[in-house]
Amino acid sequence: MEKATKKTKKINSATLNGFEAKRVEVESSFMRALPGFSIVGLGSQSIQESKERVKSALLNNGYEFPPLKVVISLSPSDLKKEGSHFDLPIALSILFYNKEKNFDDFLVLGELGLDGSLKDTNSIFPIILSLKPQKVIIPLESAKKVSKIPGIEIYAFSHLSEIEKFEPQEIKKNELNYPYLKIGSKKYYYTLDFKLDFKDVLGQTQAKEAALIAAAGFHNILFEGSPGVGKSMIINRLRYILPPMSLEEILEVEKYNSLEGKEVTFKPLRPFRAPHYSSTKSAIFGGGSRGAKIGEIAFANKGMLFFDELPHFQKDVLENLRLPLQDKKVLISRVNSKIEYETDILFAAAMNPCPCGNLLSLDKECRCTDLEIRRYKNRISEPLYDRIELYLQMVEDEDNSTISSEEMFEKVLIAFEMQKGKFNSNLEENYQFNLENDAYDVLKRAVKNFALSKRSEFSLLKVSKTVANLNKRDKIIKEDLLKALQFRRR
């Protein structure tokens, strides 16, 4: 009968389930039997391959691999687990199998090289950010990123031998080296690096004003106009004047970057995603037959999602945009998994006025019939239009006036401070707006004359508040409401 030589050892680790982390207990058992090494508990191929990496790392550094039957169990056993970061907890459970070393207080993550070196993986940063444990044992490579997460005690090592002696390398926790705006006790970071600058856009004063309002209040925006009029040019520059970011928002954005395999820079620049109109519903919203995966709208969280050539997107993609824009979240349900993620985005879109694009052109003649134009525009439903707060028809403009992104961003900072670090687009439905009597009269006439729904009326007031904030006011006056009506689709 098999007899265990030592008590079962347990080490805490974790796995990603979608983009949220779940704790995993790495249990090890050593039994007198024919020598063997097995891992149970729904481990992926990368976890099964860790047997060879762990064994090589131990033997190549003069450590003993016990001549016993070694069983590693990943608990809970009904949770699918993946990632090479399980190498380190498995190795430590074997390295200390006959020693009284205790790792109960630590979350242990790290990939092993065959020489015993510790390596970073794309999943370590999002796991720690999701769980926020008190103490972690991780590779030195990972510590540079993890050190930005507040409230975590980091024990960083570059080699397996350092953990045996327990000689962690010191990690300095440096604050973000960017200018910031302080509202209350909270810091909001920003950068003045305008890679694409509004000073390159000649004229189109109204469109730039709409872009400024959109940035200041995080309002959804749609430009309609002929090809070459400057729609995409303005929207591509909109990203660089978006409001500052809190540390929590920066970490959230970098979490997605890490999952996507991108370099983690902690730059306070909001994400910008511009999928092609041929993208599928799963690519935009997430999905997958084996497990729920996140899509473009999730990667755009806290930033911008740009749909160029809006009517050319698939009908089901456009219709499924309505709930994420309204509720700021998406739920993906599959037989084996369910994932809910936040979609706090600024939705920007551009479209031609007709299939040939020349309907609003001053120089070219439109070749489309009335039926073709109706079919083209009817691809976008009224409920989706209703969730777009700023709309403008753009035409050719001979004006050569300019304004720089830095000048526009200064105005965004003023509005952001007036909003106390929040966005007007996210105001609760029961929010009490402060209107002057003249503004209230204009609102009543607008609701009656344009047959505005409650949602449309609320959107109008939110945009009006942003216009007021840009002018350093909380109270909405008549001119603010008229400006918001100017950018309302009729």
N, C-alpha and C positions, 0 to 999 in steps of 0.2 A: 504493500500500500504506500502511495506517495506521501511524503511527510515534508511539510514546509520547514526550511531551515531558519527562516527569519519571519518576523511579523510583516504583514503587508505594508509597504511604504506608499504614502500618498503625496502628490505634488500638484499644486493648483496651476491650471493653464486655461486656455479659452479658445473658442473658434468663432468665426463669423457666420452668422445665419442671415443671409441677405447682406445688409450693411450694418446690422446690429450684432453685438457680441454676446455669446453665451458662455458661462463658466463651464469648464471641463475639469474633472478630477482624473489625474493620471495615476492609476494604482498599479503597483508592481508586486508580483509574487515570484518567489524563488523556491523550486521544489527539487528534491532528490529524485531524479529520473534521467532518462536519456537527454543529453544536452540539446536544447532547442530554444528558439526565440520567436515568439508570436505576439501579434498585436490584435486585440479584439475591440469591438465597439464602434462599428460603422466608420472606420477610417478610410480616407480616400487613398488613391494610388501613391500620392506623395508621402502619406503617412506610412504606408507599407514599405516604401523605399527607404524610410528613415532607419530601418533595421540595419541596412548595410552602412549607412553614413555613421550611425552611432557606434557600431562595432569597430569600424575602421578608425574612428576618432579616438576611441579608448585604447585600442591595441597599438596604434601608431605613437602613443604618448606614454607607453610603458605601464598602462593600467591593466588590471586583471579583468578579463571578461569571465564571470563565474561559470564553471563547468556544470551548470544546472539547467533545469527547464525553466526558462524565464518567460513569464506571461505578463504582458502589459495590457491593462484594461482602461479604456477611455469611457468615463461615465459622465452623463447618462448615456446608456448604450443605445437608446432609440433616436439619438440626435446625430445627424450626419456631420462628420468632421472633416476638414481639409486644411492643408497648409503645412509647409515644412518647418514652421516654428515649433512644432511638437518635438523636434529633435532634442532640444536642450532639456526639457523636463524628463524625457525618456532616458537620456544619458545620465542625468543626475540621480535618477532612481536606481540605476544600475551601479554608478560610481560609488554611491554611498549605501549600497544594499546591506553591508555589514558594519555600518558606522551609525552613530547616534545623531547625525546631522539632521536638523529639523528645518523644513522650508514652509511650514504651515502659514506663515504670515505673508508670504510672497506670491505674486503672480509671475510665473516663469515662462518666458517666450524666447525663441531664438533658433536659427538654423545652424547646423554644424557643417564645417568643412571636413574633408577626410583627414586633415592634419590637426583637427581639434579647434580650429579658429571659429569664432562666432560671427554669424552674418545676419544682416538685416533682411527682412522680407516686407512686401507691400502691406501685409495684414497686421503687423505689430502695432503701428501707430493707430489705425482705426479701432483696433481691439481695446487698447489702453484708453483711448479717448472715450469709447463707448462705456466701458466699465468703471473707469476712474478708481482703480484700486489704491490702497494706501502705499504699498511697497511693491516694486517690480524688480526682477532680475532679467536683464536684457543685454543684447550685444551693444558694444560701444557705438557702432554705426547707427543704431536706432535711437540712442540716448540724445543725440543732437536734436532730433525732432520731438521726442517725448518730453524733453526738458521745458518746452513751451507750454505744456499742460500744467496748470497750477494745482498744488496740493498733493503732488505725488513724490514719494521718496524713491529715488532711482539708484539702483546698484548696477553699474555698467561694467562689463568685462569684455576683453577682446579674445580670450582663449579659455578653454576648459580648465587648464591648470590653475588659472587665477581664481576660479570659483572653488577649487579644492582647498586652496589656501585662504579663500575668502578675502581677497584683496581687490575690492572694487576701485575703479578709477573715478576720481572726483569729476563731477559734472557741474559746471557753472550755469546757473539759471539766469540767462540774460533776457531783459525785456526787449520787445520789438523796437528796432531802431528806426522808427518812422515818426513824422509829425503826427500829432493827435489833437482832437478836440475833446475837452473834458466837460461832461454834462453831469452834474451832481458829483458822485464819486467814481463814475465810470468813464473810461477812456475809449474814444473812437478814433481809430487810426486811418490814415489816408496817405496817398502818394501824389506827388505833383509831376509825375512822369507821364506826360500826355503823348503816347506813341502816335496816336492819330488825333490831330488838332482841328477844332472847328474853324480856326483862322484860314484853313485851306478851302472852306466852303464860301464861295462868293454869293452874296444875296440870300434869297430864301429866308428872309427875316422871320416870317410867320412860322415856318417849319422849325427854325432854331428856337423860337420862343416855345413852341409846343414841346420840343425835346427837353428844354430846360424845366418846364413844368412837370413833364414825365419823370425826369431824374429826381427832382426835388421831393416829389410825393410818391414815387414808385408806382406811377399810374401806367396802365396799358395804353399803347399808342399804335395807330395805324395811319400810314401814309399811302395815298393813292395818287398816281401820276404817270405820265408817259415815261418810257425808257430814257435814261440819261438826265432826268430832271434833278437827281440828287437824293433820292429816297434812301438807298442803301448807304450812301456816303455819310449821311447824317446819323443814321441808326448805328453804324459801325463806330462812330465817334461818341455816341451816347454812353457807352460803357465807361469811358474814362472820366466822366463827370458825375458818376453815381455817388451817393452819400458814403461817408466813412463807415468803417466796420469795427465792431467790438471784437475783443479777443475771442469770445465764444464763436462768433460768426466766422472769423478767420480759421479757427481750428476746424469748424464744421466743413468749410470749403476744402481745406487741405485733407480732410478725411476722405472726401470723394476723390480728390486728385491722387491720393495714395492708392485707393482701390483701383483706380484706372491706370496705375503704373506711371503716373506723371511725377516729375520732380516736386518735392515739397519745399516751397520757398518762404511761406508765411508773409507773402506780399499782400498788403491790404487792397487788392484789386478784385472787384466782384467778378464772378465767372460769366462767360459769354458763350452761349451755344447757338449754333446756326445750322441745324440739320437741313439736308437737301429735301426738296419736296417729294422725292421718290421714297423717302424713309417710311418704313412700315409702322403700324400702330405699336407693335412691341418695341421697336427701336426708340420711339418717342416716349412711351409711358412705362416701358418695362414689361417683363413677362418671361416666357420660356416654358417649354413643356416639362422639363425635368425639375425646375425650381424657379421661384420668382426672382427675376433679375431687375435691376433698376435701369431706367432709360434716360434719354436726354433731358427730360423735364426735371428729373431728380438732380442731375449733374449741374443744372442751371439754378438750383436752389440758392437763394440769397443774391442772385444776379439776374442776368437777362437771358431770355429765350427769344431768338429772332427767326421768324418765318418769312423768308423772301419768296415772292410769287405765291402769295397766300392761297388763291383759289385753286392752284395746281396740287395742293396737298390732298391726300385721300379724304373722302367724305367722312369716314369713320374717325379719322385722326382729328379733323376739325370739330366734329360733334363731341368727341371725348375731351376736348380742351375745356369745355364749359365748367365742369365740376372742379378741376384743379385751379382754375382761375377764380372761382367763387369761394371754395372751401379751403384753399391753400394746402391741400393734401391729396394723396392718391393711395388707394388700397388695391394691391395686387393679390388676388386669391387664386391659389392652385390647390390641387388635391392634397399635396404634401406640405404646403407652406403658404403663409400669408404674410405680406409685408405692407406696412403703411409708412409712407414717407412724406415729408414736408415739401410743399411746392410754393414757397414764398418767392415768387418771381415777378419781374417786370416783363410782360409779354409785348414784344414789338413786332410789327408786321409791315410788309410793303406789298403793293399790288398794282397792276396796270388797270386803267379804267375800262379796258375792253380786251378781247383776245389779241387783236393786232397791236394794241398799246397806243394808238394814235388819237383816241377820242378827244383828249384834252390838249393835243399838240397844236401850236399856233402855226406850224409850218407844213405838217404832213396831214394827208387826208386819211380818215378812218375808213377801212374796207369792210367793217363788220355790219351785219344787219341788226335790227332792233332785237330780233329773237336771239341771236348769238350773244349779244351784250347781256340780255336778261338771264340767259342760261349761265353765262360766265359769273355774273354777280350773285345769282341764286345759289351757287355752291357754298356761300357763306350764309348761315342761318341768322335770323334776327336775334335769337338768344345769345349767339356768339358776339354779334355786333354790340349787343347790350352790355357785354362785359368789357368792351374796349372803351375807355373813358375819354381818350383824346383821338380825334380824327381830323385829317386835313387833306384836301385835294390840292396837290402841288402842280403848278404850271411853270413854264420857262420864265426866268427872272433875269432881267438885264441889269439889276442893281448890283453894284460891286462892294457893298458894305460888308464888313467882317466883324467878328467878335471871336476872341480866343477862348480855348477851353478853360484856361486858368481863370479868366474873368467870369465865365459861366459857373465854374466850380465854386468860386467865392460866394456866389448867390445861393448855390445849393447848400453850402455850409450854414448860411444865415437861416434858411428855411429848416434845415435839419435841427439846428439849435432851438428854433421856435417850436418844433415838433417834439422836443425833449428826447431825441434819439429814436423816435418811432417814425412810422410812415403813415401819412394820411390815408393811403390806399387800404390800410389794415384797420381803420377805425371800426369800432363795434356799431351794430345797427341802432343801438339805443343812445348813441352819442348825441349830446345836445350842442348844436352849432350856435355860435354867437353871431346873429345877423342884425344889421341895422334895419330900420323900418323900410327904407327905400329898397334894400336888397330883398327883403321878404316879399314886397309887392311884386318885384321882378320875378321872383321864384314862383309865386302863385300864377302869374300870367303865363310863364313858360310851361308850367305843368298843364295848364288848360289848353294853351294854343298848340303845343307839340304832343299832347296826349302822353306825357311821360309816365312810365310805370314807377312804382315805389323804388325799384332798383335804380332806374335811370335818374330819379330825383336825388337819391342818396349819392350816386356817383357824381352828379353835378355839384352837389354841396362839398364833396371831398376835394374835387378839383378846385372849386372856389376857395376853399380853405388854404390849399397849397399856393394859389395866386396871392392870397393875403399874406401868407408866411414869407413869400419871396419879397414882399414889400414891408416886412418887419411888423406885421399886424396879426393879431389873433381874431379880431372882429372882421367879419365878412361885410364888405360894402357893396354898393350897387355895381361899381366898376369891376369888382372881382367876379361877380356872378355873370355879368355880360361877357367878360373874357372867357369864362368857362363855357358859356353858351356858344361862343365863336368857334370852339373846337369840339362841338357836339355834332354828331352825325344826325342828319334829318332825313 
